Amino acid sequence: MKRFLLMLVAGAMLTAPAKAEERKFNSPDGKIVVTVSDQEGKPSYKVDYDGKEFILKSPLGLKTNIGDFTEGMAMLPEKVAPRLVEEQYSVKTIKQSKVDYKATEAVMTFAKGNRPIYDVVFRVSDRDVAMKYRMYQQRDTRACVIHSEATGFMMPQGTTTFLCPQVKPMGGFARTYPSYETGYSVDDAIGKNGWGEGYTFPCLFKNGENGWILISETGVSSAYCASRLMGHKDGLYTIGFPQQTENNGNGTAAPGIPLPGETPWRTITLGATLAPIMETTVPFDLVKPLYEASKEFKYGAGSWSWIIGMDGSTNFNEQKRYIDFTAAMGYETVLVDALWDTQIGKEKIEELAKYAADKGVALFLWYNSNGYWNDAPQGPRGIMNNTIARRKEMKWMQSIGIRGIKVDFFGGDKQVTMQLYEDIMADANDYGILCVFHGCTLPRGWERMYPNYASSEAVLASENLHFSQGSCDNEAFNACLHPFIRNTVGSMDFGGSALNKFYNANNGPRGSKRRTSDVFALATAVMFQSPIQHFALAPNNLTDAPEWAISFMKRVPTLWDEVRFIDGYPGKYVIMARRSGDKWYVVGANAQKETLKVKVELPMFEGGDKVKLYSDDEQLNGSVSELKIKKNREVEITIPCNGGVLIEK
Ligand code: CA
């Protein structure tokens, strides 16, 4: 009897679950602490900042066609201790030309049935936590399909959200949804799921009084799909794959990877203020160039007739007029938008390209991405989706000196579409052509991954200001969101900074009326970062806009060396600074009904510096004055509703 009891005890000890493993590591400055655990066989992690909870215990794991790796998992003993990763790199097309990257790398290996299945690789900088899965080969299995990810982000109670809902596919203009052009709801509660389809990256959260959290992903190439964030009742947000009906149902929603193979990085940027959110370089820190640039690409400002003149303006004479205008502005390029194939024709495009070249101007040409995924009728169609036709076309473009392409109306986020983006960029690089995408997904690290990638729309851009008065009424509200959300993770081709009072070629009182001031237009030219800018300026602005406005727009940089958050609140107001060379530009906008009056410190200037202050009166009349910076570098900034501010030395 005694012996039997002993055996029972021993048996119980053998079958009792292994004690949960828990491991902690932190950012180089020690403020961000990540805790990873395999409690109850379920991989999880949590993130604390400065002793406060930012991401509560959240799930990790993958469900695949070779097994469910979200449960029954055990964290293996550490093979390599957390180590410091340091890298200096330069990318001139992002918010910060030179980056000094420092992060802790920690690798956790998870096993099932004693076989290692995946590593979760973490990178923790002083403002970001990033993680990806690295899957092992399983015996002779060298490929697998990821059915879903458990990867989640559990928000603390009281967190509020600043999110852009994902739309259902195949709706909207010519069944072109999703086109990543939905509006934001701000200061909303957690526990919702948008319009039932989750949210488009990046996703901003306010962790009560503790600070801010921005969730996104980077390193997405043809090797995976792009993801979105699905909301759940209790404040959990999880990685969601594309919707099956994207691309008219063609292509798989679930990505395939080789084994060994890996997922993209998922990133959490966090801090007590909005500075880390606006200044983060995490989308670029974690990726590497996928090929070498075929040449030194040229960036800069330009103009496009379509934003004011629409489809009818894509004709030979109007493009010629815009080439003259671009030359008069000292700009680099003219974007010839949709329908040039039928309204101008290739022969006449060659003539335009020559005419432009004589004036030191180059052309961008618009293309429809479309093969078989939506009904967008604008030409040229059926070229960019086909390798043979595309390369032939690009050879022609190269022969007449075309600077870049703007490819529009993509089909969604499936791996097959990521392949298309990548193929277009790789081919364009061979022919020395820059790529701009519209009707497209968020770029995820592409500025560094693809050296001839310039910019993407993926925002309710300037065309909506033309299309609807409602967008004009909300222009300042949206402008006060982008520096904290969409534009902070990637170049944003907004195509704005209109100085027309009305969105029509005569600038007369019909159609959409601009609500924002001229100073606001100048401020957004700095605020919205994109290495290629086709501003919504029109030839008439040379004579009907204030001289100081046109003169600033002539010299506004499009490449930046640094960005600084100064003050603001998403959707209410923003004050920020960008540096180009040794010149700082401080800009601001206000979307609140009341005039904003705020004292800010501007450490980029010296006491005694004389700076130019562009500001608005209550009626939004702009003017320029000289301001002497005080010893304490404090400046009182006043911005009326829909107005702006700009300070340059
Ligand atoms: Ca668009």
Residues whose N, C-alpha, C, O or C-beta is under 5 A from the ligand:
A	BS01	CA	H438 G439
